[in-house]
Structures are given as structure tokens and as C-alpha cells.
Amino acid sequence: MTWKTAYLETRILSASPLELISILYEYAVLRVQEARESLARGDIAGRARAVSKTIAILGELETCLDHKRGGAIASNLARLYRYMRDRLTLANVKQADEPLEEVEALLATLSEAWQAIAGERAGAPADWGSLSAIEAPADWSAQAWSA
């Protein structure tokens, strides 16, 4: 285990549910950036690995959605996650940067919004149930989606 993985594991173990989602978004953006860099270098294996990790993170984010309590928000996020997975797959198959750039921008926007939500709630007692569109992540394995 590298020090980076150990640091991430520590972050995950000490994070609130809100922070866990924020970490997923953060690492999704990092993996897309890694895929773009690998594409530019012609590193096919690196690009494919980074795309696969991003797809795994999006899958984890989608499993966190509570469709019963989240209603339209959860449904819209699920559709957006599926769209991004489709775009990532296209980028990987076509070796194209444009879909990666699009997904990176979408993830960055979602990450910023999530950080704003988490920041607003940082001073308040944890009330996970009030964020009805999202549930706490089920399984955390930093090695599965970190560098």
C-alpha cells in the first residue's frame, strides 16, 4: 500500500457521509484528468485504466441514490451518471478527448455543488436523512478507484 492509498483510506474512514460523496467526485475528476493525460501521451493502457476507474466511481455514486426519497433529483442524477459512463466508454473506444473533457466538466460542476452542500451542513449536526436523494455509500475500497 502506498502512502497515497493509506492517506485516502484514512480520509475515508474518518469522513462523514457527505464527505464520502465529495471524495468520490474528487477522485472521479482526477481519474478523468488522468485519462486525458494518458490519451495525450498515447498511453492506451493508462487511459483505459483511468476510464475504468471513473466508470466504477460513477457506478458507486449511482448506487448511493435513494430513488424512493430522492424522486426526480435521484432519477436525474442516475441518468446523468449513465450518460457520463456512455461518454467515457465512447472516449475510450474512439480514443477521443472531447467526451473526456465533457465528463470532466460535468463532474467538476457536480463536485462544486456537492462541496457547497457539504459546507453548508458542516456546522449543523449530521442529518443524513434530510438529503433524500443520496444514501451513504455501501462499500469503500480506495484501492479500487484511487491512483
N, C-alpha and C positions, 0 to 999 in steps of 0.2 A: 504494500500500500504506500503510495507516495504521500508526501506531506500535503499536497493539494487535496487529495482524496480524503485524507484524515481531517483536514480543516473543514471540508464540505460535510463530512459525516458529523462533526461536532456542531456545525451550524444547523444541520437538520435536526439533530437530537435535542437542541436547545430552543428550537424555533416554535412559535405559535402556529396554529393552522393558517392564519393569514400570511405569516412569513414564509411558510412552506410553499404556498402558491406563488408568492413573489420569487422565491428561489427557482421554481420551475420555469417561470417566464425568463428570469435572468439567464439561466443555462440554455434555454431554447434559443435565445438571441445569440449567445456565444457560439452555440453549435452551428447556427446558420452562417455566422461570420466565418467560422472555421471552414464550412463547406465552400463558401465563396472564395476564400483564400486558396483552398485546395484546388478548386476549379481553375483559378488563375494560374497556378503553378503546374497544372496538368497532372496533379496527383489524384488519379481515379479512385484508388482505394481510400485515401483520406477523405475525399468528397463523399463517397458512398457511406463511409462510417459516420461522418458528421450528419448526413441526411438521415440515416437510420436512427441515430440518437435523438435528433429533433422530432422525428415521427413518433418515437417512443414517448418523449415528453408530452407531445400533443395528445397521445393516447391516454397518458396518466391524467392530464388536465381534463380530458373528456370524461373519464371515469369519476372525477370529483364532482361532476354536475349532478344536482338533485332536481330531476325533471318534475317531480310532484310539487315541490315547494317553489321551484325556480320559474316555472311557467315559460313564458316567451323568452325571457332572458337566457335561461338554460338551453332552450331549443336553438336560439340564435347563436349562442356560443358553440354549441355542438356542431351546427352547420359550418361555422367559421373554422373550427378546428379541422373538420373533414375537408373543407376547401383547401386549407393550408397543407394538409397531408397530400392532397391531389397535386398541388402545385410543386411540392417538394419532390414527389415521385416524377413528375414531368421534368423538372430541372435535372434530376439525376439521370433519367433516360436520355434526354436530349442534350445533356451537358451544357445547359443554358443558365446564364446568370440572372436574367430578368425575373424568373419565378422566385429565385432565392432572394433577390432584392425586395420583391413584393412581400414575401413572407417575413423577412427581417423587419420591414416597416410595420406590418400588422402586429407582429409580436412586440415590437418596441412600444407601439401605441397601447396595447393591452397591458404591458408591463407598467407603463407610466400611470395608467388608470388604476391598476391594482395597487401600486405603491401609494397613490393618493388615498385610496380607500383604507389601506392598512395604516397610513399615517394619521388619518382622522380618528381611527379607532385605537391608536396606540395608548392614549391616555385613559381610555374607558375600560372598564372591566370586560374581559373576553365574553362575548355573547355570540358564539358561533352560529346559533340558530337564526339570528337576525339576517345573516347573509344566505338567504334561502336558495339562491341559485347554485351554491357551491357547498360541497361537503368536504370534510377533512380527507386528504389523500390516504388511500388504503395501504399502499406498500411503498417504502422508501429504500432505494438502493442507489446510493450516489455513484457507485461504480458503473451502473447501467447507463447513465446518461452524462456523466462528467467527462472531462478530457481524457 
